[in-house]
Amino acid sequence: MATSIRLTPETQAILVREAKHRGVGLSTFIRQLSEAEADRLRRDGIRAESARVAAAISDSASARAEIDLLGTPQTPHPDDHAL
């Protein structure tokens, strides 16, 4: 989807200079910045939701008991090989 934005001349000059320094065009650089910020916002939302769930669990005796019963999920280390 194409989007048009208006930049102040000063902002545009800064972004053009940095895009040239990185060897990419202005639109590519702005897209990279936008995608990085969108990823950060998504991660912040996940962290906030995780904190909300953790708070709810800590306030609930039955939820804490279930976590104690099931344990904490473990992610296999990349060096571990499935048998």
C-alpha positions as a Markdown table, in Angstrom:
| # | Residue | x | y | z |
|---|---|---|---|---|
| 1 | Met | 0.0 | 0.0 | 0.0 |
| 2 | Ala | 1.4 | 3.3 | -1.0 |
| 3 | Thr | 1.5 | 6.1 | 1.6 |
| 4 | Ser | 2.4 | 9.7 | 1.2 |
| 5 | Ile | 4.0 | 11.7 | 4.0 |
| 6 | Arg | 5.0 | 15.3 | 4.4 |
| 7 | Leu | 8.4 | 16.0 | 6.0 |
| 8 | Thr | 9.9 | 19.3 | 7.0 |
| 9 | Pro | 12.8 | 20.2 | 4.9 |
| 10 | Glu | 15.1 | 19.8 | 7.9 |
| 11 | Thr | 13.8 | 16.3 | 8.6 |
| 12 | Gln | 14.0 | 15.3 | 5.0 |
| 13 | Ala | 17.6 | 16.5 | 4.7 |
| 14 | Ile | 18.5 | 14.4 | 7.8 |
| 15 | Leu | 16.8 | 11.3 | 6.4 |
| 16 | Val | 18.2 | 11.7 | 2.9 |
| 17 | Arg | 21.7 | 12.1 | 4.4 |
| 18 | Glu | 21.4 | 9.0 | 6.5 |
| 19 | Ala | 19.9 | 7.0 | 3.7 |
| 20 | Lys | 22.8 | 7.9 | 1.4 |
| 21 | His | 25.2 | 7.0 | 4.2 |
| 22 | Arg | 23.6 | 3.5 | 4.4 |
| 23 | Gly | 23.5 | 3.2 | 0.6 |
| 24 | Val | 19.7 | 3.0 | 0.2 |
| 25 | Gly | 17.1 | 5.3 | -1.2 |
| 26 | Leu | 14.9 | 7.5 | 1.0 |
| 27 | Ser | 11.8 | 5.5 | 0.6 |
| 28 | Thr | 13.7 | 2.3 | 1.5 |
| 29 | Phe | 15.2 | 3.9 | 4.6 |
| 30 | Ile | 11.8 | 5.3 | 5.8 |
| 31 | Arg | 10.3 | 1.8 | 5.2 |
| 32 | Gln | 13.1 | 0.2 | 7.3 |
| 33 | Leu | 12.6 | 2.8 | 10.1 |
| 34 | Ser | 8.8 | 2.3 | 10.0 |
| 35 | Glu | 9.1 | -1.5 | 10.1 |
| 36 | Ala | 11.6 | -1.4 | 13.0 |
| 37 | Glu | 9.2 | 0.9 | 14.9 |
| 38 | Ala | 6.2 | -1.3 | 14.2 |
| 39 | Asp | 8.1 | -4.4 | 15.4 |
| 40 | Arg | 9.1 | -2.5 | 18.6 |
| 41 | Leu | 5.5 | -1.5 | 19.2 |
| 42 | Arg | 4.3 | -5.1 | 18.7 |
| 43 | Arg | 6.9 | -6.4 | 21.2 |
| 44 | Asp | 5.9 | -3.7 | 23.7 |
| 45 | Gly | 2.3 | -4.8 | 23.3 |
| 46 | Ile | 3.3 | -8.4 | 23.9 |
| 47 | Arg | 5.3 | -7.5 | 27.0 |
| 48 | Ala | 2.4 | -5.4 | 28.4 |
| 49 | Glu | 0.0 | -8.3 | 27.8 |
| 50 | Ser | 2.4 | -10.7 | 29.4 |
| 51 | Ala | 2.7 | -8.4 | 32.5 |
| 52 | Arg | -1.1 | -8.3 | 32.7 |
| 53 | Val | -1.4 | -12.1 | 32.6 |
| 54 | Ala | 1.4 | -12.5 | 35.2 |
| 55 | Ala | -0.4 | -10.0 | 37.5 |
| 56 | Ala | -3.6 | -11.9 | 37.0 |
| 57 | Ile | -1.9 | -15.2 | 37.8 |
| 58 | Ser | -0.2 | -13.8 | 40.9 |
| 59 | Asp | -3.6 | -12.6 | 42.2 |
| 60 | Ser | -5.2 | -16.0 | 41.7 |
| 61 | Ala | -4.5 | -18.9 | 44.1 |
| 62 | Ser | -6.0 | -21.4 | 41.7 |
| 63 | Ala | -3.9 | -20.1 | 38.8 |
| 64 | Arg | -0.7 | -20.2 | 40.9 |
| 65 | Ala | -1.5 | -23.8 | 41.9 |
| 66 | Glu | -2.0 | -24.8 | 38.2 |
| 67 | Ile | 1.4 | -23.2 | 37.3 |
| 68 | Asp | 3.0 | -25.0 | 40.3 |
| 69 | Leu | 1.5 | -28.3 | 39.1 |
| 70 | Leu | 2.4 | -27.9 | 35.4 |
| 71 | Gly | 5.8 | -26.1 | 35.9 |
| 72 | Thr | 7.4 | -23.5 | 33.7 |
| 73 | Pro | 7.5 | -24.3 | 30.0 |
| 74 | Gln | 11.1 | -24.9 | 28.8 |
| 75 | Thr | 12.4 | -23.9 | 25.4 |
| 76 | Pro | 15.0 | -26.4 | 24.1 |
| 77 | His | 18.4 | -24.9 | 23.6 |
| 78 | Pro | 19.4 | -24.7 | 19.9 |
| 79 | Asp | 22.3 | -27.1 | 20.5 |
| 80 | Asp | 20.0 | -29.8 | 21.9 |
| 81 | His | 19.2 | -32.3 | 19.3 |
| 82 | Ala | 15.9 | -34.2 | 19.2 |
| 83 | Leu | 16.3 | -37.9 | 19.5 |
